[in-house]
Amino acid sequence: MSGIERWNANVKVGRCRRPGSLIASVRKRSGQSARERTMPRREVPAGVEVRSANAEEMEDFRFIANLALGEHGNPKRDPVTFLQPEWSTCVFEHGALSTTFGAWPFSMRFNGERAHVAGVTAVGTDPTKRRRGYLRLAMEHSLDEQYERGQSLAALYASQAGIYQRFGYAVCSRRLRYEIDPHDLNFVQAPTPTGTLSVSNARDLPDNAVVIRDLYREYMQPRNGLLHRGINLWTAEVLDEPSNIEEGPVRVLLYEEDGEALGYMVYTSREDQAISEPSAFQRDHRMTIREYGWLTPAAYVAMWQYAASQDLTWRIYLNDAPSDDPIQHFARDPRTLRVRAMDGILVRIVDLPRAMMTRRYQVESELTFRVLDELCEWNQGTWKLSVGPEGADIRQVDESPELTMDVFTLAHLATGALTATFNHRLGRVEAADSAALLRADHLFATEYAMHCMNHF
């Protein structure tokens, strides 16, 4: 089985649901590939080569990536373990690997539809060869390759967001961290669960935990940013047992009504070594929630009530909740969540017409906008986008644009991260009138905030 099959079965490019998709015609009119059409790329210096690594060079790839990122090469967490050589874009200086750049062929939910995405990972340069423009060389070549593969978006988690925002990547999600004393967690205006809860060790669930994999598949359908997971994405991050036995086994909580599973929570629980003396109530355990998914509000509340009822637990930790997580509204006193917000995934639009036609739209509308993109020339120009619940059409036009923006700002609009009106206030969008801004706000609205639970 190939690496693509292992990681992401049935990768498909998002489709236009309205007949007469114009993606093919947009490309047919150009008659050229990305490499033939792009703006002049930075000249590759003498003695420098940009290409994919081969199988024999992947250990060097791992070393450079781990060296640059300060990682330790834990095979359970090391993304290079499954990265195929053809998914890499590397810079070699006089034959020596100097810069690494990987891109997983993921499928991601894009406001309720499946998008073909490059999951950028393992980006790094040998510390002795930095400041030579090698990252830009790798980035330019990778964008060309992503376009040729039909990947409409590229997404990544950044060690430093500033590195990537200059290449058109925009912070399109926020992830929340909670640190909760369960005694403080009470609920307001919350539904009363009527179902049943059960707890199992993850390793004891039959068929590779198919019950929660099926739940996740249904949970992700309408959402924005969640990955279509192959089994390795489950075992490498969600269900993997801690290397330290004191961390405790991975538990899975299930919520069911009338035999139907409607919610799951994956967590670990252990004694907290940071507590030197037990409290008066002997609460010296910590519960770490890895992730959860739910199909009904009652399922969501039931699982949090379970977490809050653990008698030995003095802290509940959750490190990656979406910005629209319901607990912020169900908690009687939201301050007790001790919320910290961090940047989540960064997104870049690689193939503008394909991206616009992939995602779902809630309203019938039309917008003419101009986009500036110095790295992906095929995205440049003025576009007329017509959308509705049945799908979208897009074409390049010779008309005055209602809105003008760069590709960085368009990523915010397309993912629902920021509205056109807000970007206009920031000075990032030029608008013909306020009506166009309001129309763009409604057109690009998403049902859920963008959020990805897998780190890559």
ROPA-330705 format. One line per 5 residues: for each residue y, x, z of C-alpha. Coordinates in nm, 2 decimals, padded with zeros to 4 digits. Example, Ala and Ser with C-alpha at 12.3 -4.5 7.8 and 13.67 -1.06 7.14 Angstrom:
REM ROPA-330705
-00.45,01.23,00.78 | -00.11,01.37,00.71
REM end
This chain:
REM ROPA-330705
00.00,00.00,00.00 | 00.34,00.14,-00.09 | 00.62,00.20,00.15 | 00.82,-00.10,00.02 | 00.52,-00.32,00.07
00.47,-00.19,00.42 | 00.83,-00.24,00.53 | 00.95,-00.54,00.33 | 00.69,-00.75,00.15 | 00.82,-00.95,-00.15
01.17,-00.80,-00.18 | 01.36,-01.02,-00.41 | 01.71,-01.02,-00.54 | 01.91,-01.32,-00.43 | 01.94,-01.59,-00.69
02.21,-01.83,-00.80 | 02.10,-02.18,-00.73 | 02.33,-02.33,-00.99 | 02.20,-02.31,-01.35 | 02.36,-02.07,-01.59
02.39,-01.76,-01.37 | 02.64,-01.52,-01.51 | 02.52,-01.20,-01.35 | 02.33,-01.10,-01.67 | 02.62,-01.19,-01.89
02.87,-00.99,-01.68 | 02.65,-00.69,-01.73 | 02.57,-00.76,-02.09 | 02.94,-00.77,-02.18 | 02.98,-00.42,-02.03
02.68,-00.29,-02.22 | 02.67,00.02,-01.99 | 02.49,00.14,-01.68 | 02.66,00.24,-01.36 | 02.64,00.61,-01.44
02.81,00.55,-01.78 | 03.08,00.31,-01.65 | 03.19,00.45,-01.32 | 03.52,00.62,-01.26 | 03.50,01.00,-01.29
03.29,01.12,-01.00 | 03.36,01.43,-00.81 | 03.24,01.73,-01.00 | 02.92,01.88,-00.86 | 03.00,02.25,-00.78
02.80,02.53,-00.92 | 02.49,02.60,-00.72 | 02.48,02.24,-00.58 | 02.23,01.97,-00.68 | 02.22,01.60,-00.60
01.88,01.43,-00.62 | 01.61,01.26,-00.42 | 01.39,01.48,-00.19 | 01.03,01.52,-00.29 | 00.74,01.47,-00.06
00.72,01.84,00.04 | 01.09,01.83,00.14 | 01.07,01.53,00.38 | 01.01,01.75,00.68 | 01.33,01.94,00.60
01.50,01.60,00.55 | 01.38,01.50,00.90 | 01.50,01.82,01.06 | 01.85,01.81,00.90 | 01.89,01.44,00.98
01.78,01.49,01.35 | 01.99,01.80,01.38 | 02.31,01.63,01.25 | 02.26,01.31,01.46 | 02.14,01.48,01.78
01.81,01.30,01.77 | 01.48,01.44,01.90 | 01.23,01.32,01.64 | 01.04,01.07,01.85 | 00.79,00.94,01.58
00.81,00.59,01.73 | 01.18,00.58,01.67 | 01.22,00.82,01.38 | 01.31,00.63,01.06 | 01.20,00.92,00.84
00.84,00.84,00.94 | 00.83,00.56,00.69 | 01.11,00.66,00.45 | 00.98,00.72,00.10 | 01.12,01.03,-00.08
01.25,00.81,-00.37 | 01.47,00.62,-00.12 | 01.66,00.94,-00.04 | 01.97,01.09,-00.20 | 02.02,01.46,-00.09
02.25,01.74,-00.16 | 02.10,02.09,-00.20 | 02.31,02.41,-00.19 | 02.14,02.69,-00.37 | 01.81,02.52,-00.32
01.85,02.45,00.05 | 01.87,02.09,00.17 | 02.22,02.05,00.31 | 02.29,01.67,00.33 | 02.05,01.38,00.39
02.11,01.02,00.29 | 01.84,00.74,00.31 | 01.85,00.38,00.20 | 01.58,00.13,00.29 | 01.51,-00.14,00.03
01.57,-00.43,00.27 | 01.61,-00.80,00.23 | 01.87,-00.96,00.45 | 01.99,-01.31,00.52 | 02.34,-01.35,00.36
02.48,-01.68,00.50 | 02.14,-01.86,00.46 | 02.02,-01.69,00.14 | 01.81,-01.38,00.08 | 02.01,-01.07,-00.04
01.87,-00.74,-00.17 | 02.03,-00.48,00.05 | 02.03,-00.10,00.09 | 01.98,-00.02,00.45 | 02.16,00.31,00.48
02.00,00.55,00.74 | 01.96,00.92,00.83 | 02.29,01.03,00.70 | 02.38,01.38,00.80 | 02.49,01.73,00.70
02.37,02.06,00.82 | 02.64,02.16,01.08 | 02.68,02.50,00.91 | 02.76,02.33,00.58 | 03.01,02.06,00.67
03.36,02.00,00.52 | 03.24,02.07,00.17 | 03.24,01.72,00.03 | 02.86,01.68,00.03 | 02.86,01.34,00.20
03.09,01.20,-00.07 | 02.86,01.34,-00.34 | 02.56,01.17,-00.18 | 02.76,00.85,-00.13 | 02.87,00.83,-00.49
02.53,00.90,-00.63 | 02.37,00.65,-00.39 | 02.61,00.37,-00.48 | 02.51,00.43,-00.85 | 02.14,00.41,-00.76
02.19,00.10,-00.55 | 02.37,-00.08,-00.83 | 02.10,00.01,-01.08 | 01.83,-00.12,-00.84 | 02.01,-00.46,-00.81
02.11,-00.41,-00.44 | 02.41,-00.63,-00.40 | 02.51,-00.50,-00.05 | 02.47,-00.18,00.15 | 02.46,-00.20,00.53
02.44,00.06,00.81 | 02.49,00.13,01.18 | 02.74,00.41,01.22 | 02.75,00.69,01.47 | 03.12,00.70,01.38
03.25,00.40,01.19 | 03.55,00.59,01.06 | 03.32,00.81,00.84 | 03.21,00.51,00.64 | 03.51,00.28,00.63
03.68,00.53,00.39 | 03.40,00.46,00.15 | 03.45,00.08,00.15 | 03.22,-00.01,00.44 | 03.37,-00.26,00.68
03.27,-00.35,01.04 | 03.13,-00.70,00.98 | 02.96,-00.78,01.30 | 03.01,-00.73,01.68 | 02.72,-00.69,01.92
02.75,-00.79,02.28 | 02.60,-00.63,02.58 | 02.53,-00.82,02.90 | 02.46,-00.69,03.26 | 02.39,-01.00,03.47
02.30,-01.06,03.83 | 02.05,-01.35,03.80 | 02.18,-01.50,04.12 | 02.52,-01.54,03.94 | 02.38,-01.72,03.64
02.44,-02.09,03.65 | 02.47,-02.34,03.36 | 02.73,-02.59,03.26 | 02.69,-02.88,03.01 | 02.35,-02.75,02.91
02.06,-02.95,02.78 | 01.77,-03.02,03.02 | 01.45,-02.85,02.88 | 01.14,-03.08,02.87 | 00.89,-02.83,02.73
00.67,-02.56,02.88 | 00.69,-02.19,02.92 | 00.42,-01.93,02.90 | 00.42,-01.55,02.93 | 00.19,-01.30,02.76
00.17,-00.92,02.71 | 00.28,-00.86,02.35 | -00.03,-00.65,02.28 | -00.25,-00.95,02.37 | -00.10,-01.20,02.13
-00.34,-01.27,01.84 | -00.28,-01.17,01.48 | -00.01,-00.91,01.55 | 00.20,-01.17,01.74 | 00.20,-01.41,01.45
00.34,-01.69,01.66 | 00.67,-01.52,01.72 | 00.68,-01.37,01.37 | 00.66,-01.73,01.24 | 00.93,-01.84,01.49
01.16,-01.55,01.38 | 01.11,-01.64,01.01 | 01.23,-01.99,01.08 | 01.51,-01.88,01.31 | 01.65,-01.64,01.06
01.66,-01.88,00.76 | 02.02,-02.02,00.80 | 02.16,-01.70,00.96 | 02.37,-01.41,00.85 | 02.26,-01.05,00.87
01.90,-01.08,01.00 | 01.64,-00.88,00.81 | 01.32,-01.01,00.65 | 01.07,-00.81,00.85 | 00.74,-00.65,00.75
00.49,-00.57,01.02 | 00.63,-00.22,01.07 | 00.98,-00.35,01.16 | 00.81,-00.55,01.43 | 00.59,-00.28,01.57
00.83,00.01,01.54 | 01.11,-00.16,01.74 | 01.05,-00.51,01.88 | 00.69,-00.49,02.01 | 00.64,-00.12,02.06
00.52,-00.03,02.41 | 00.75,00.20,02.61 | 00.65,00.57,02.61 | 00.72,00.58,02.99 | 00.45,00.37,03.17
00.70,00.30,03.44 | 00.91,00.10,03.19 | 00.64,-00.17,03.21 | 00.45,-00.35,02.94 | 00.63,-00.56,02.67
00.62,-00.93,02.76 | 00.66,-01.23,02.53 | 00.80,-01.56,02.67 | 00.73,-01.87,02.46 | 00.89,-02.21,02.49
00.69,-02.51,02.35 | 00.73,-02.88,02.32 | 00.42,-03.09,02.24 | 00.24,-02.78,02.13 | 00.51,-02.66,01.90
00.67,-02.32,01.96 | 01.05,-02.35,01.96 | 01.17,-02.03,02.12 | 01.06,-01.67,02.21 | 01.20,-01.39,02.42
01.07,-01.03,02.42 | 01.14,-00.83,02.73 | 01.03,-00.56,02.97 | 01.06,-00.57,03.35 | 01.02,-00.28,03.60
01.14,-00.14,03.93 | 01.49,00.01,03.89 | 01.48,00.37,04.00 | 01.86,00.38,04.03 | 01.84,00.17,04.34
01.78,00.40,04.64 | 01.73,00.13,04.89 | 01.61,-00.23,04.82 | 01.85,-00.50,04.89 | 01.81,-00.74,05.18
01.63,-00.98,04.94 | 01.40,-00.70,04.81 | 01.55,-00.74,04.46 | 01.50,-00.40,04.30 | 01.37,-00.48,03.95
01.55,-00.48,03.62 | 01.48,-00.70,03.32 | 01.56,-00.58,02.97 | 01.57,-00.84,02.70 | 01.49,-00.69,02.36
01.56,-01.00,02.16 | 01.52,-01.37,02.14 | 01.51,-01.65,01.89 | 01.53,-02.02,01.93 | 01.51,-02.34,01.72
01.67,-02.58,01.97 | 01.94,-02.56,02.24 | 01.68,-02.67,02.50 | 01.46,-02.37,02.40 | 01.75,-02.13,02.44
01.85,-02.27,02.78 | 01.49,-02.27,02.91 | 01.44,-01.91,02.83 | 01.76,-01.81,03.01 | 01.67,-02.02,03.31
01.34,-01.83,03.32 | 01.52,-01.50,03.32 | 01.76,-01.61,03.60 | 01.47,-01.73,03.82 | 01.29,-01.39,03.85
01.29,-01.33,04.23 | 01.26,-00.95,04.22 | 01.52,-00.90,03.95 | 01.86,-00.77,04.05 | 01.99,-00.71,03.69
01.93,-00.86,03.35 | 02.02,-00.64,03.06 | 02.07,-00.74,02.70 | 02.20,-00.48,02.46 | 02.24,-00.66,02.13
02.35,-01.03,02.13 | 02.54,-01.18,01.84 | 02.91,-01.25,01.89 | 02.84,-01.63,01.87 | 02.57,-01.62,02.13
02.55,-01.95,02.32 | 02.52,-01.81,02.67 | 02.89,-01.73,02.67 | 02.95,-02.11,02.66 | 02.65,-02.22,02.88
02.73,-01.98,03.17 | 02.93,-02.16,03.43 | 03.13,-01.85,03.50 | 03.13,-01.63,03.18 | 03.26,-01.33,03.37
02.93,-01.29,03.55 | 02.78,-01.19,03.21 | 02.98,-00.86,03.23 | 03.02,-00.86,02.85 | 03.09,-00.54,02.66
03.16,-00.57,02.28 | 03.07,-00.30,02.03 | 03.07,-00.27,01.66 | 02.75,-00.38,01.49 | 02.66,-00.33,01.12
02.90,-00.21,00.86 | 02.87,-00.37,00.51 | 02.98,-00.26,00.17 | 02.98,-00.47,-00.15 | 02.79,-00.27,-00.41
02.75,-00.53,-00.69 | 03.03,-00.79,-00.65 | 02.91,-01.07,-00.89 | 02.56,-01.05,-00.76 | 02.68,-01.06,-00.40
02.91,-01.35,-00.45 | 02.64,-01.55,-00.63 | 02.37,-01.47,-00.37 | 02.52,-01.62,-00.05 | 02.55,-01.98,00.03
02.87,-02.19,00.03 | 02.94,-02.51,00.22 | 03.22,-02.65,00.01 | 03.31,-02.71,-00.35 | 03.60,-02.47,-00.44
03.74,-02.22,-00.68 | 03.93,-01.90,-00.63 | 04.07,-01.63,-00.86 | 04.11,-01.29,-00.69 | 04.16,-00.93,-00.78
03.96,-00.65,-00.63 | 04.03,-00.27,-00.61 | 03.73,-00.04,-00.57 | 03.77,00.33,-00.65 | 03.41,00.41,-00.60
03.24,00.12,-00.79 | 03.44,00.07,-01.10 | 03.22,-00.22,-01.20 | 03.36,-00.42,-00.91 | 03.72,-00.37,-01.02
03.92,-00.64,-01.19 | 04.01,-01.01,-01.16 | 03.73,-01.25,-01.09 | 03.71,-01.63,-01.09 | 03.46,-01.76,-00.84
03.34,-02.12,-00.85 | 03.12,-02.23,-00.56 | 02.95,-02.53,-00.41 | 02.65,-02.62,-00.20 | 02.43,-02.59,-00.51
02.54,-02.23,-00.59 | 02.81,-02.02,-00.75 | 02.93,-01.89,-01.08 | 03.16,-01.59,-01.12 | 03.32,-01.43,-01.42
03.59,-01.17,-01.50 | 03.91,-01.32,-01.63 | 04.25,-01.22,-01.76 | 04.45,-01.43,-01.53 | 04.70,-01.38,-01.25
04.51,-01.35,-00.92 | 04.57,-01.58,-00.63 | 04.46,-01.31,-00.39 | 04.45,-00.93,-00.42 | 04.25,-00.71,-00.19
04.03,-00.40,-00.18 | 03.65,-00.40,-00.16 | 03.67,-00.32,00.22 | 03.86,-00.64,00.28 | 03.64,-00.84,00.06
03.34,-00.74,00.27 | 03.51,-00.90,00.57 | 03.57,-01.22,00.38 | 03.23,-01.24,00.21 | 03.04,-01.19,00.54
03.26,-01.43,00.74 | 03.38,-01.15,00.97 | 03.75,-01.21,00.91 | 03.93,-01.48,00.72 | 04.17,-01.43,00.43
04.45,-01.57,00.64 | 04.39,-01.32,00.92 | 04.36,-01.03,00.67 | 04.69,-01.14,00.52 | 04.85,-01.11,00.86
04.71,-00.76,00.88 | 04.87,-00.68,00.55 | 04.54,-00.63,00.37 | 04.56,-00.94,00.13 | 04.83,-01.02,-00.11
04.86,-01.39,-00.17 | 05.03,-01.60,-00.43 | 05.08,-01.88,-00.17 | 04.94,-02.00,00.16 | 04.73,-02.27,-00.01
04.52,-01.99,-00.17 | 04.46,-01.83,00.17 | 04.35,-02.16,00.32 | 04.12,-02.23,00.03 | 03.97,-01.88,00.07
03.92,-01.94,00.44 | 03.71,-02.25,00.37 | 03.53,-02.10,00.07 | 03.40,-01.79,00.25 | 03.33,-01.96,00.59
02.98,-01.88,00.72 | 02.75,-02.09,00.94 | 02.68,-01.81,01.18 | 02.84,-01.48,01.27 | 02.68,-01.18,01.10
02.43,-01.01,01.33 | 02.13,-00.78,01.27 | 01.87,-00.73,01.55 | 01.70,-00.43,01.39 | 01.86,-00.09,01.42
01.80,00.14,01.13
REM end
